[in-house]
């Protein structure tokens, strides 16, 4: 356990950040799943809308450093490829 006031504060800050980061990563995974569900339903209009929201979410996480830029690019590329195959 942390002994100094500074260490206790850092523990509190780390817990807040961990919860915030976990929430944002969950939001990222949910947005990708929404796109995949609309693709599986062969709904191209809805999948395009969901894709744009997912891309926005990914870009925000990249800018905050929560996911690597190449991971976001890989997800965007694969999802876009699947959407294009619907048409």
PyMOL Python script that loads the backbone (N, CA, C, O; Angstrom):
from pymol import cmd

cmd.read_pdbstr("""\
ATOM      1  N   UNK A   1       0.841  -1.182   0.000  1.00  0.00           N
ATOM      2  CA  UNK A   1       0.000   0.000   0.000  1.00  0.00           C
ATOM      3  C   UNK A   1       0.880   1.238   0.000  1.00  0.00           C
ATOM      4  O   UNK A   1       1.983   1.230   0.548  1.00  0.00           O
ATOM      5  N   UNK A   2       0.395   2.279  -0.606  1.00  0.00           N
ATOM      6  CA  UNK A   2       1.151   3.520  -0.704  1.00  0.00           C
ATOM      7  C   UNK A   2       1.288   4.169   0.677  1.00  0.00           C
ATOM      8  O   UNK A   2       0.339   4.197   1.460  1.00  0.00           O
ATOM      9  N   UNK A   3       2.482   4.686   0.958  1.00  0.00           N
ATOM     10  CA  UNK A   3       2.747   5.264   2.267  1.00  0.00           C
ATOM     11  C   UNK A   3       2.691   6.786   2.285  1.00  0.00           C
ATOM     12  O   UNK A   3       2.299   7.378   3.291  1.00  0.00           O
ATOM     13  N   UNK A   4       3.071   7.413   1.210  1.00  0.00           N
ATOM     14  CA  UNK A   4       3.102   8.875   1.202  1.00  0.00           C
ATOM     15  C   UNK A   4       1.820   9.431   0.594  1.00  0.00           C
ATOM     16  O   UNK A   4       1.094   8.733  -0.114  1.00  0.00           O
ATOM     17  N   UNK A   5       1.560  10.696   0.884  1.00  0.00           N
ATOM     18  CA  UNK A   5       0.381  11.346   0.314  1.00  0.00           C
ATOM     19  C   UNK A   5       0.460  11.363  -1.204  1.00  0.00           C
ATOM     20  O   UNK A   5      -0.539  11.148  -1.891  1.00  0.00           O
ATOM     21  N   UNK A   6       1.647  11.618  -1.714  1.00  0.00           N
ATOM     22  CA  UNK A   6       1.841  11.661  -3.166  1.00  0.00           C
ATOM     23  C   UNK A   6       1.516  10.306  -3.794  1.00  0.00           C
ATOM     24  O   UNK A   6       0.855  10.241  -4.830  1.00  0.00           O
ATOM     25  N   UNK A   7       1.975   9.236  -3.172  1.00  0.00           N
ATOM     26  CA  UNK A   7       1.734   7.892  -3.697  1.00  0.00           C
ATOM     27  C   UNK A   7       0.253   7.540  -3.624  1.00  0.00           C
ATOM     28  O   UNK A   7      -0.278   6.898  -4.530  1.00  0.00           O
ATOM     29  N   UNK A   8      -0.419   7.959  -2.545  1.00  0.00           N
ATOM     30  CA  UNK A   8      -1.851   7.697  -2.424  1.00  0.00           C
ATOM     31  C   UNK A   8      -2.628   8.418  -3.527  1.00  0.00           C
ATOM     32  O   UNK A   8      -3.553   7.863  -4.119  1.00  0.00           O
ATOM     33  N   UNK A   9      -2.235   9.656  -3.787  1.00  0.00           N
ATOM     34  CA  UNK A   9      -2.903  10.417  -4.846  1.00  0.00           C
ATOM     35  C   UNK A   9      -2.674   9.766  -6.200  1.00  0.00           C
ATOM     36  O   UNK A   9      -3.600   9.684  -7.008  1.00  0.00           O
ATOM     37  N   UNK A  10      -1.470   9.308  -6.459  1.00  0.00           N
ATOM     38  CA  UNK A  10      -1.180   8.650  -7.735  1.00  0.00           C
ATOM     39  C   UNK A  10      -2.015   7.381  -7.899  1.00  0.00           C
ATOM     40  O   UNK A  10      -2.450   7.063  -9.006  1.00  0.00           O
ATOM     41  N   UNK A  11      -2.238   6.660  -6.809  1.00  0.00           N
ATOM     42  CA  UNK A  11      -3.083   5.460  -6.862  1.00  0.00           C
ATOM     43  C   UNK A  11      -4.510   5.851  -7.231  1.00  0.00           C
ATOM     44  O   UNK A  11      -5.141   5.198  -8.062  1.00  0.00           O
ATOM     45  N   UNK A  12      -5.022   6.927  -6.606  1.00  0.00           N
ATOM     46  CA  UNK A  12      -6.379   7.393  -6.936  1.00  0.00           C
ATOM     47  C   UNK A  12      -6.463   7.807  -8.402  1.00  0.00           C
ATOM     48  O   UNK A  12      -7.418   7.455  -9.095  1.00  0.00           O
ATOM     49  N   UNK A  13      -5.473   8.549  -8.872  1.00  0.00           N
ATOM     50  CA  UNK A  13      -5.475   9.007 -10.264  1.00  0.00           C
ATOM     51  C   UNK A  13      -5.380   7.835 -11.232  1.00  0.00           C
ATOM     52  O   UNK A  13      -6.042   7.821 -12.270  1.00  0.00           O
ATOM     53  N   UNK A  14      -4.553   6.855 -10.884  1.00  0.00           N
ATOM     54  CA  UNK A  14      -4.385   5.695 -11.757  1.00  0.00           C
ATOM     55  C   UNK A  14      -5.686   4.903 -11.861  1.00  0.00           C
ATOM     56  O   UNK A  14      -6.031   4.408 -12.934  1.00  0.00           O
ATOM     57  N   UNK A  15      -6.409   4.783 -10.742  1.00  0.00           N
ATOM     58  CA  UNK A  15      -7.682   4.058 -10.767  1.00  0.00           C
ATOM     59  C   UNK A  15      -8.713   4.775 -11.630  1.00  0.00           C
ATOM     60  O   UNK A  15      -9.442   4.137 -12.390  1.00  0.00           O
ATOM     61  N   UNK A  16      -8.776   6.114 -11.513  1.00  0.00           N
ATOM     62  CA  UNK A  16      -9.708   6.877 -12.344  1.00  0.00           C
ATOM     63  C   UNK A  16      -9.371   6.700 -13.818  1.00  0.00           C
ATOM     64  O   UNK A  16     -10.255   6.468 -14.643  1.00  0.00           O
ATOM     65  N   UNK A  17      -8.095   6.810 -14.141  1.00  0.00           N
ATOM     66  CA  UNK A  17      -7.667   6.687 -15.536  1.00  0.00           C
ATOM     67  C   UNK A  17      -7.951   5.290 -16.070  1.00  0.00           C
ATOM     68  O   UNK A  17      -8.383   5.135 -17.213  1.00  0.00           O
ATOM     69  N   UNK A  18      -7.710   4.273 -15.244  1.00  0.00           N
ATOM     70  CA  UNK A  18      -7.945   2.893 -15.666  1.00  0.00           C
ATOM     71  C   UNK A  18      -9.413   2.676 -15.987  1.00  0.00           C
ATOM     72  O   UNK A  18      -9.744   2.052 -16.996  1.00  0.00           O
ATOM     73  N   UNK A  19     -10.297   3.188 -15.135  1.00  0.00           N
ATOM     74  CA  UNK A  19     -11.729   3.037 -15.378  1.00  0.00           C
ATOM     75  C   UNK A  19     -12.156   3.787 -16.632  1.00  0.00           C
ATOM     76  O   UNK A  19     -12.948   3.275 -17.423  1.00  0.00           O
ATOM     77  N   UNK A  20     -11.638   4.989 -16.817  1.00  0.00           N
ATOM     78  CA  UNK A  20     -11.979   5.781 -18.001  1.00  0.00           C
ATOM     79  C   UNK A  20     -11.497   5.078 -19.265  1.00  0.00           C
ATOM     80  O   UNK A  20     -12.227   4.987 -20.253  1.00  0.00           O
ATOM     81  N   UNK A  21     -10.267   4.585 -19.225  1.00  0.00           N
ATOM     82  CA  UNK A  21      -9.704   3.909 -20.392  1.00  0.00           C
ATOM     83  C   UNK A  21     -10.473   2.633 -20.715  1.00  0.00           C
ATOM     84  O   UNK A  21     -10.729   2.340 -21.882  1.00  0.00           O
ATOM     85  N   UNK A  22     -10.839   1.877 -19.688  1.00  0.00           N
ATOM     86  CA  UNK A  22     -11.589   0.642 -19.905  1.00  0.00           C
ATOM     87  C   UNK A  22     -12.940   0.945 -20.540  1.00  0.00           C
ATOM     88  O   UNK A  22     -13.390   0.228 -21.434  1.00  0.00           O
ATOM     89  N   UNK A  23     -13.581   2.005 -20.076  1.00  0.00           N
ATOM     90  CA  UNK A  23     -14.875   2.393 -20.633  1.00  0.00           C
ATOM     91  C   UNK A  23     -14.748   2.766 -22.104  1.00  0.00           C
ATOM     92  O   UNK A  23     -15.581   2.377 -22.922  1.00  0.00           O
ATOM     93  N   UNK A  24     -13.711   3.513 -22.434  1.00  0.00           N
ATOM     94  CA  UNK A  24     -13.526   3.942 -23.814  1.00  0.00           C
ATOM     95  C   UNK A  24     -13.175   2.772 -24.727  1.00  0.00           C
ATOM     96  O   UNK A  24     -13.616   2.726 -25.876  1.00  0.00           O
ATOM     97  N   UNK A  25     -12.385   1.830 -24.223  1.00  0.00           N
ATOM     98  CA  UNK A  25     -12.059   0.656 -25.032  1.00  0.00           C
ATOM     99  C   UNK A  25     -13.293  -0.223 -25.247  1.00  0.00           C
ATOM    100  O   UNK A  25     -13.461  -0.811 -26.316  1.00  0.00           O
ATOM    101  N   UNK A  26     -14.152  -0.309 -24.233  1.00  0.00           N
ATOM    102  CA  UNK A  26     -15.397  -1.052 -24.376  1.00  0.00           C
ATOM    103  C   UNK A  26     -16.281  -0.397 -25.432  1.00  0.00           C
ATOM    104  O   UNK A  26     -16.907  -1.080 -26.242  1.00  0.00           O
ATOM    105  N   UNK A  27     -16.324   0.926 -25.416  1.00  0.00           N
ATOM    106  CA  UNK A  27     -17.092   1.669 -26.407  1.00  0.00           C
ATOM    107  C   UNK A  27     -16.551   1.389 -27.815  1.00  0.00           C
ATOM    108  O   UNK A  27     -17.323   1.256 -28.765  1.00  0.00           O
ATOM    109  N   UNK A  28     -15.251   1.301 -27.938  1.00  0.00           N
ATOM    110  CA  UNK A  28     -14.609   0.984 -29.222  1.00  0.00           C
ATOM    111  C   UNK A  28     -15.045  -0.395 -29.719  1.00  0.00           C
ATOM    112  O   UNK A  28     -15.449  -0.552 -30.871  1.00  0.00           O
ATOM    113  N   UNK A  29     -14.958  -1.382 -28.840  1.00  0.00           N
ATOM    114  CA  UNK A  29     -15.340  -2.743 -29.241  1.00  0.00           C
ATOM    115  C   UNK A  29     -16.819  -2.823 -29.593  1.00  0.00           C
ATOM    116  O   UNK A  29     -17.194  -3.525 -30.533  1.00  0.00           O
ATOM    117  N   UNK A  30     -17.662  -2.115 -28.853  1.00  0.00           N
ATOM    118  CA  UNK A  30     -19.100  -2.111 -29.141  1.00  0.00           C
ATOM    119  C   UNK A  30     -19.386  -1.483 -30.492  1.00  0.00           C
ATOM    120  O   UNK A  30     -20.239  -1.968 -31.236  1.00  0.00           O
ATOM    121  N   UNK A  31     -18.678  -0.404 -30.816  1.00  0.00           N
ATOM    122  CA  UNK A  31     -18.913   0.254 -32.105  1.00  0.00           C
ATOM    123  C   UNK A  31     -18.505  -0.652 -33.263  1.00  0.00           C
ATOM    124  O   UNK A  31     -19.163  -0.658 -34.303  1.00  0.00           O
ATOM    125  N   UNK A  32     -17.440  -1.408 -33.096  1.00  0.00           N
ATOM    126  CA  UNK A  32     -17.014  -2.345 -34.139  1.00  0.00           C
ATOM    127  C   UNK A  32     -18.047  -3.458 -34.290  1.00  0.00           C
ATOM    128  O   UNK A  32     -18.355  -3.880 -35.405  1.00  0.00           O
ATOM    129  N   UNK A  33     -18.582  -3.933 -33.163  1.00  0.00           N
ATOM    130  CA  UNK A  33     -19.588  -4.994 -33.218  1.00  0.00           C
ATOM    131  C   UNK A  33     -20.864  -4.522 -33.907  1.00  0.00           C
ATOM    132  O   UNK A  33     -21.507  -5.293 -34.621  1.00  0.00           O
ATOM    133  N   UNK A  34     -21.236  -3.253 -33.694  1.00  0.00           N
ATOM    134  CA  UNK A  34     -22.416  -2.717 -34.371  1.00  0.00           C
ATOM    135  C   UNK A  34     -22.229  -2.743 -35.878  1.00  0.00           C
ATOM    136  O   UNK A  34     -23.146  -3.090 -36.622  1.00  0.00           O
ATOM    137  N   UNK A  35     -21.036  -2.373 -36.324  1.00  0.00           N
ATOM    138  CA  UNK A  35     -20.755  -2.400 -37.761  1.00  0.00           C
ATOM    139  C   UNK A  35     -20.838  -3.831 -38.271  1.00  0.00           C
ATOM    140  O   UNK A  35     -21.449  -4.087 -39.309  1.00  0.00           O
ATOM    141  N   UNK A  36     -20.232  -4.757 -37.555  1.00  0.00           N
ATOM    142  CA  UNK A  36     -20.242  -6.160 -37.990  1.00  0.00           C
ATOM    143  C   UNK A  36     -21.662  -6.719 -38.026  1.00  0.00           C
ATOM    144  O   UNK A  36     -22.000  -7.497 -38.918  1.00  0.00           O
ATOM    145  N   UNK A  37     -22.496  -6.326 -37.058  1.00  0.00           N
ATOM    146  CA  UNK A  37     -23.887  -6.801 -37.055  1.00  0.00           C
ATOM    147  C   UNK A  37     -24.658  -6.260 -38.250  1.00  0.00           C
ATOM    148  O   UNK A  37     -25.410  -6.999 -38.887  1.00  0.00           O
ATOM    149  N   UNK A  38     -24.481  -4.990 -38.560  1.00  0.00           N
ATOM    150  CA  UNK A  38     -25.196  -4.430 -39.710  1.00  0.00           C
ATOM    151  C   UNK A  38     -24.667  -5.018 -41.018  1.00  0.00           C
ATOM    152  O   UNK A  38     -25.416  -5.134 -41.988  1.00  0.00           O
ATOM    153  N   UNK A  39     -23.387  -5.390 -41.055  1.00  0.00           N
ATOM    154  CA  UNK A  39     -22.839  -6.057 -42.247  1.00  0.00           C
ATOM    155  C   UNK A  39     -23.453  -7.451 -42.382  1.00  0.00           C
ATOM    156  O   UNK A  39     -23.815  -7.876 -43.479  1.00  0.00           O
ATOM    157  N   UNK A  40     -23.565  -8.157 -41.256  1.00  0.00           N
ATOM    158  CA  UNK A  40     -24.124  -9.514 -41.319  1.00  0.00           C
ATOM    159  C   UNK A  40     -25.596  -9.494 -41.716  1.00  0.00           C
ATOM    160  O   UNK A  40     -26.099 -10.458 -42.293  1.00  0.00           O
ATOM    161  N   UNK A  41     -26.289  -8.395 -41.406  1.00  0.00           N
ATOM    162  CA  UNK A  41     -27.681  -8.250 -41.824  1.00  0.00           C
ATOM    163  C   UNK A  41     -27.794  -7.743 -43.254  1.00  0.00           C
ATOM    164  O   UNK A  41     -28.898  -7.578 -43.774  1.00  0.00           O
ATOM    165  N   UNK A  42     -26.654  -7.496 -43.890  1.00  0.00           N
ATOM    166  CA  UNK A  42     -26.578  -7.011 -45.279  1.00  0.00           C
ATOM    167  C   UNK A  42     -27.284  -5.663 -45.452  1.00  0.00           C
ATOM    168  O   UNK A  42     -27.881  -5.388 -46.493  1.00  0.00           O
ATOM    169  N   UNK A  43     -27.203  -4.842 -44.425  1.00  0.00           N
ATOM    170  CA  UNK A  43     -27.797  -3.513 -44.448  1.00  0.00           C
ATOM    171  C   UNK A  43     -26.680  -2.507 -44.715  1.00  0.00           C
ATOM    172  O   UNK A  43     -25.998  -2.070 -43.789  1.00  0.00           O
ATOM    173  N   UNK A  44     -26.496  -2.142 -45.989  1.00  0.00           N
ATOM    174  CA  UNK A  44     -25.350  -1.315 -46.351  1.00  0.00           C
ATOM    175  C   UNK A  44     -25.477   0.111 -45.829  1.00  0.00           C
ATOM    176  O   UNK A  44     -24.480   0.705 -45.418  1.00  0.00           O
ATOM    177  N   UNK A  45     -26.689   0.672 -45.838  1.00  0.00           N
ATOM    178  CA  UNK A  45     -26.856   2.048 -45.353  1.00  0.00           C
ATOM    179  C   UNK A  45     -26.531   2.149 -43.867  1.00  0.00           C
ATOM    180  O   UNK A  45     -25.795   3.040 -43.442  1.00  0.00           O
ATOM    181  N   UNK A  46     -27.081   1.236 -43.091  1.00  0.00           N
ATOM    182  CA  UNK A  46     -26.828   1.261 -41.647  1.00  0.00           C
ATOM    183  C   UNK A  46     -25.364   0.958 -41.345  1.00  0.00           C
ATOM    184  O   UNK A  46     -24.782   1.549 -40.436  1.00  0.00           O
ATOM    185  N   UNK A  47     -24.775   0.052 -42.095  1.00  0.00           N
ATOM    186  CA  UNK A  47     -23.375  -0.276 -41.844  1.00  0.00           C
ATOM    187  C   UNK A  47     -22.468   0.903 -42.145  1.00  0.00           C
ATOM    188  O   UNK A  47     -21.457   1.090 -41.467  1.00  0.00           O
ATOM    189  N   UNK A  48     -22.809   1.704 -43.150  1.00  0.00           N
ATOM    190  CA  UNK A  48     -22.005   2.896 -43.445  1.00  0.00           C
ATOM    191  C   UNK A  48     -22.103   3.910 -42.319  1.00  0.00           C
ATOM    192  O   UNK A  48     -21.104   4.521 -41.940  1.00  0.00           O
ATOM    193  N   UNK A  49     -23.314   4.093 -41.779  1.00  0.00           N
ATOM    194  CA  UNK A  49     -23.492   5.025 -40.664  1.00  0.00           C
ATOM    195  C   UNK A  49     -22.716   4.547 -39.433  1.00  0.00           C
ATOM    196  O   UNK A  49     -22.019   5.324 -38.781  1.00  0.00           O
ATOM    197  N   UNK A  50     -22.854   3.252 -39.132  1.00  0.00           N
ATOM    198  CA  UNK A  50     -22.148   2.688 -37.984  1.00  0.00           C
ATOM    199  C   UNK A  50     -20.637   2.762 -38.190  1.00  0.00           C
ATOM    200  O   UNK A  50     -19.888   2.988 -37.240  1.00  0.00           O
ATOM    201  N   UNK A  51     -20.196   2.572 -39.423  1.00  0.00           N
ATOM    202  CA  UNK A  51     -18.770   2.620 -39.738  1.00  0.00           C
ATOM    203  C   UNK A  51     -18.203   4.007 -39.449  1.00  0.00           C
ATOM    204  O   UNK A  51     -17.114   4.132 -38.891  1.00  0.00           O
ATOM    205  N   UNK A  52     -18.942   5.047 -39.830  1.00  0.00           N
ATOM    206  CA  UNK A  52     -18.453   6.407 -39.588  1.00  0.00           C
ATOM    207  C   UNK A  52     -18.331   6.695 -38.089  1.00  0.00           C
ATOM    208  O   UNK A  52     -17.387   7.354 -37.653  1.00  0.00           O
ATOM    209  N   UNK A  53     -19.287   6.200 -37.308  1.00  0.00           N
ATOM    210  CA  UNK A  53     -19.204   6.378 -35.854  1.00  0.00           C
ATOM    211  C   UNK A  53     -18.022   5.602 -35.283  1.00  0.00           C
ATOM    212  O   UNK A  53     -17.318   6.089 -34.399  1.00  0.00           O
ATOM    213  N   UNK A  54     -17.809   4.393 -35.793  1.00  0.00           N
ATOM    214  CA  UNK A  54     -16.704   3.578 -35.306  1.00  0.00           C
ATOM    215  C   UNK A  54     -15.363   4.224 -35.645  1.00  0.00           C
ATOM    216  O   UNK A  54     -14.440   4.211 -34.830  1.00  0.00           O
ATOM    217  N   UNK A  55     -15.255   4.786 -36.845  1.00  0.00           N
ATOM    218  CA  UNK A  55     -14.014   5.446 -37.255  1.00  0.00           C
ATOM    219  C   UNK A  55     -13.737   6.631 -36.340  1.00  0.00           C
ATOM    220  O   UNK A  55     -12.598   6.851 -35.929  1.00  0.00           O
ATOM    221  N   UNK A  56     -14.777   7.389 -36.025  1.00  0.00           N
ATOM    222  CA  UNK A  56     -14.621   8.525 -35.130  1.00  0.00           C
ATOM    223  C   UNK A  56     -14.120   8.068 -33.762  1.00  0.00           C
ATOM    224  O   UNK A  56     -13.221   8.677 -33.182  1.00  0.00           O
ATOM    225  N   UNK A  57     -14.712   6.990 -33.257  1.00  0.00           N
ATOM    226  CA  UNK A  57     -14.303   6.449 -31.962  1.00  0.00           C
ATOM    227  C   UNK A  57     -12.849   5.998 -32.005  1.00  0.00           C
ATOM    228  O   UNK A  57     -12.083   6.275 -31.082  1.00  0.00           O
ATOM    229  N   UNK A  58     -12.470   5.302 -33.073  1.00  0.00           N
ATOM    230  CA  UNK A  58     -11.092   4.827 -33.189  1.00  0.00           C
ATOM    231  C   UNK A  58     -10.109   5.983 -33.231  1.00  0.00           C
ATOM    232  O   UNK A  58      -9.072   5.946 -32.568  1.00  0.00           O
ATOM    233  N   UNK A  59     -10.428   7.007 -34.008  1.00  0.00           N
ATOM    234  CA  UNK A  59      -9.524   8.145 -34.128  1.00  0.00           C
ATOM    235  C   UNK A  59      -9.343   8.867 -32.789  1.00  0.00           C
ATOM    236  O   UNK A  59      -8.251   9.339 -32.471  1.00  0.00           O
ATOM    237  N   UNK A  60     -10.414   8.946 -32.017  1.00  0.00           N
ATOM    238  CA  UNK A  60     -10.306   9.569 -30.697  1.00  0.00           C
ATOM    239  C   UNK A  60      -9.384   8.760 -29.793  1.00  0.00           C
ATOM    240  O   UNK A  60      -8.568   9.326 -29.066  1.00  0.00           O
ATOM    241  N   UNK A  61      -9.516   7.430 -29.838  1.00  0.00           N
ATOM    242  CA  UNK A  61      -8.675   6.588 -28.987  1.00  0.00           C
ATOM    243  C   UNK A  61      -7.216   6.663 -29.416  1.00  0.00           C
ATOM    244  O   UNK A  61      -6.318   6.622 -28.575  1.00  0.00           O
ATOM    245  N   UNK A  62      -6.977   6.772 -30.715  1.00  0.00           N
ATOM    246  CA  UNK A  62      -5.604   6.902 -31.200  1.00  0.00           C
ATOM    247  C   UNK A  62      -5.001   8.208 -30.702  1.00  0.00           C
ATOM    248  O   UNK A  62      -3.857   8.236 -30.247  1.00  0.00           O
ATOM    249  N   UNK A  63      -5.774   9.293 -30.787  1.00  0.00           N
ATOM    250  CA  UNK A  63      -5.243  10.589 -30.366  1.00  0.00           C
ATOM    251  C   UNK A  63      -4.956  10.618 -28.866  1.00  0.00           C
ATOM    252  O   UNK A  63      -4.075  11.350 -28.416  1.00  0.00           O
ATOM    253  N   UNK A  64      -5.696   9.825 -28.094  1.00  0.00           N
ATOM    254  CA  UNK A  64      -5.466   9.765 -26.653  1.00  0.00           C
ATOM    255  C   UNK A  64      -4.405   8.736 -26.282  1.00  0.00           C
ATOM    256  O   UNK A  64      -3.989   8.659 -25.126  1.00  0.00           O
ATOM    257  N   UNK A  65      -3.965   7.942 -27.264  1.00  0.00           N
ATOM    258  CA  UNK A  65      -2.924   6.963 -26.998  1.00  0.00           C
ATOM    259  C   UNK A  65      -3.427   5.668 -26.403  1.00  0.00           C
ATOM    260  O   UNK A  65      -2.640   4.907 -25.842  1.00  0.00           O
ATOM    261  N   UNK A  66      -4.725   5.394 -26.509  1.00  0.00           N
ATOM    262  CA  UNK A  66      -5.269   4.169 -25.919  1.00  0.00           C
ATOM    263  C   UNK A  66      -5.127   2.971 -26.835  1.00  0.00           C
ATOM    264  O   UNK A  66      -5.018   1.839 -26.364  1.00  0.00           O
ATOM    265  N   UNK A  67      -5.126   3.206 -28.151  1.00  0.00           N
ATOM    266  CA  UNK A  67      -4.838   2.130 -29.093  1.00  0.00           C
ATOM    267  C   UNK A  67      -3.807   2.657 -30.087  1.00  0.00           C
ATOM    268  O   UNK A  67      -3.682   3.864 -30.296  1.00  0.00           O
ATOM    269  N   UNK A  68      -3.088   1.747 -30.681  1.00  0.00           N
ATOM    270  CA  UNK A  68      -2.052   2.125 -31.642  1.00  0.00           C
ATOM    271  C   UNK A  68      -2.696   2.534 -32.961  1.00  0.00           C
ATOM    272  O   UNK A  68      -3.751   2.019 -33.331  1.00  0.00           O
ATOM    273  N   UNK A  69      -2.061   3.453 -33.661  1.00  0.00           N
ATOM    274  CA  UNK A  69      -2.638   3.955 -34.910  1.00  0.00           C
ATOM    275  C   UNK A  69      -2.756   2.856 -35.953  1.00  0.00           C
ATOM    276  O   UNK A  69      -3.686   2.870 -36.760  1.00  0.00           O
ATOM    277  N   UNK A  70      -1.830   1.905 -35.952  1.00  0.00           N
ATOM    278  CA  UNK A  70      -1.900   0.818 -36.929  1.00  0.00           C
ATOM    279  C   UNK A  70      -3.058  -0.130 -36.626  1.00  0.00           C
ATOM    280  O   UNK A  70      -3.655  -0.693 -37.544  1.00  0.00           O
ATOM    281  N   UNK A  71      -3.373  -0.306 -35.355  1.00  0.00           N
ATOM    282  CA  UNK A  71      -4.517  -1.149 -34.992  1.00  0.00           C
ATOM    283  C   UNK A  71      -5.803  -0.509 -35.505  1.00  0.00           C
ATOM    284  O   UNK A  71      -6.665  -1.188 -36.061  1.00  0.00           O
ATOM    285  N   UNK A  72      -5.924   0.803 -35.313  1.00  0.00           N
ATOM    286  CA  UNK A  72      -7.109   1.507 -35.801  1.00  0.00           C
ATOM    287  C   UNK A  72      -7.186   1.419 -37.322  1.00  0.00           C
ATOM    288  O   UNK A  72      -8.259   1.185 -37.879  1.00  0.00           O
ATOM    289  N   UNK A  73      -6.063   1.603 -37.985  1.00  0.00           N
ATOM    290  CA  UNK A  73      -6.038   1.541 -39.453  1.00  0.00           C
ATOM    291  C   UNK A  73      -6.425   0.152 -39.933  1.00  0.00           C
ATOM    292  O   UNK A  73      -7.143   0.012 -40.924  1.00  0.00           O
ATOM    293  N   UNK A  74      -5.960  -0.865 -39.245  1.00  0.00           N
ATOM    294  CA  UNK A  74      -6.284  -2.249 -39.619  1.00  0.00           C
ATOM    295  C   UNK A  74      -7.785  -2.499 -39.494  1.00  0.00           C
ATOM    296  O   UNK A  74      -8.400  -3.073 -40.393  1.00  0.00           O
ATOM    297  N   UNK A  75      -8.372  -2.065 -38.376  1.00  0.00           N
ATOM    298  CA  UNK A  75      -9.812  -2.243 -38.179  1.00  0.00           C
ATOM    299  C   UNK A  75     -10.612  -1.486 -39.236  1.00  0.00           C
ATOM    300  O   UNK A  75     -11.556  -2.025 -39.813  1.00  0.00           O
ATOM    301  N   UNK A  76     -10.227  -0.230 -39.487  1.00  0.00           N
ATOM    302  CA  UNK A  76     -10.946   0.577 -40.471  1.00  0.00           C
ATOM    303  C   UNK A  76     -10.875  -0.073 -41.849  1.00  0.00           C
ATOM    304  O   UNK A  76     -11.873  -0.138 -42.567  1.00  0.00           O
ATOM    305  N   UNK A  77      -9.700  -0.548 -42.205  1.00  0.00           N
ATOM    306  CA  UNK A  77      -9.510  -1.147 -43.518  1.00  0.00           C
ATOM    307  C   UNK A  77     -10.357  -2.410 -43.687  1.00  0.00           C
ATOM    308  O   UNK A  77     -11.013  -2.593 -44.712  1.00  0.00           O
ATOM    309  N   UNK A  78     -10.335  -3.262 -42.691  1.00  0.00           N
ATOM    310  CA  UNK A  78     -11.081  -4.524 -42.783  1.00  0.00           C
ATOM    311  C   UNK A  78     -12.591  -4.292 -42.796  1.00  0.00           C
ATOM    312  O   UNK A  78     -13.321  -4.939 -43.547  1.00  0.00           O
ATOM    313  N   UNK A  79     -13.048  -3.367 -41.961  1.00  0.00           N
ATOM    314  CA  UNK A  79     -14.481  -3.076 -41.948  1.00  0.00           C
ATOM    315  C   UNK A  79     -14.927  -2.465 -43.265  1.00  0.00           C
ATOM    316  O   UNK A  79     -15.966  -2.837 -43.811  1.00  0.00           O
ATOM    317  N   UNK A  80     -14.139  -1.524 -43.775  1.00  0.00           N
ATOM    318  CA  UNK A  80     -14.490  -0.871 -45.029  1.00  0.00           C
ATOM    319  C   UNK A  80     -14.512  -1.879 -46.181  1.00  0.00           C
ATOM    320  O   UNK A  80     -15.364  -1.801 -47.067  1.00  0.00           O
ATOM    321  N   UNK A  81     -13.585  -2.808 -46.161  1.00  0.00           N
ATOM    322  CA  UNK A  81     -13.537  -3.854 -47.194  1.00  0.00           C
ATOM    323  C   UNK A  81     -14.813  -4.698 -47.161  1.00  0.00           C
ATOM    324  O   UNK A  81     -15.356  -5.046 -48.210  1.00  0.00           O
ATOM    325  N   UNK A  82     -15.289  -5.027 -45.961  1.00  0.00           N
ATOM    326  CA  UNK A  82     -16.503  -5.825 -45.835  1.00  0.00           C
ATOM    327  C   UNK A  82     -17.736  -5.026 -46.294  1.00  0.00           C
ATOM    328  O   UNK A  82     -18.644  -5.578 -46.915  1.00  0.00           O
ATOM    329  N   UNK A  83     -17.754  -3.734 -45.984  1.00  0.00           N
ATOM    330  CA  UNK A  83     -18.882  -2.897 -46.404  1.00  0.00           C
ATOM    331  C   UNK A  83     -18.924  -2.783 -47.913  1.00  0.00           C
ATOM    332  O   UNK A  83     -19.995  -2.852 -48.517  1.00  0.00           O
ATOM    333  N   UNK A  84     -17.754  -2.609 -48.530  1.00  0.00           N
ATOM    334  CA  UNK A  84     -17.696  -2.490 -49.983  1.00  0.00           C
ATOM    335  C   UNK A  84     -18.148  -3.773 -50.669  1.00  0.00           C
ATOM    336  O   UNK A  84     -18.694  -3.725 -51.772  1.00  0.00           O
ATOM    337  N   UNK A  85     -17.927  -4.918 -50.027  1.00  0.00           N
ATOM    338  CA  UNK A  85     -18.332  -6.197 -50.629  1.00  0.00           C
ATOM    339  C   UNK A  85     -19.857  -6.385 -50.603  1.00  0.00           C
ATOM    340  O   UNK A  85     -20.389  -7.225 -51.330  1.00  0.00           O
ATOM    341  N   UNK A  86     -20.563  -5.604 -49.766  1.00  0.00           N
ATOM    342  CA  UNK A  86     -22.028  -5.697 -49.720  1.00  0.00           C
ATOM    343  C   UNK A  86     -22.675  -5.189 -50.997  1.00  0.00           C
ATOM    344  O   UNK A  86     -23.695  -5.713 -51.445  1.00  0.00           O
ATOM    345  N   UNK A  87     -22.072  -4.171 -51.568  1.00  0.00           N
ATOM    346  CA  UNK A  87     -22.682  -3.482 -52.717  1.00  0.00           C
ATOM    347  C   UNK A  87     -22.533  -4.263 -53.986  1.00  0.00           C
ATOM    348  O   UNK A  87     -22.991  -3.822 -55.040  1.00  0.00           O
TER     349      UNK A  87
END
""", "prot")
cmd.dss("prot")
cmd.show_as("cartoon", "prot")
cmd.util.cbc("prot")
cmd.orient("prot")
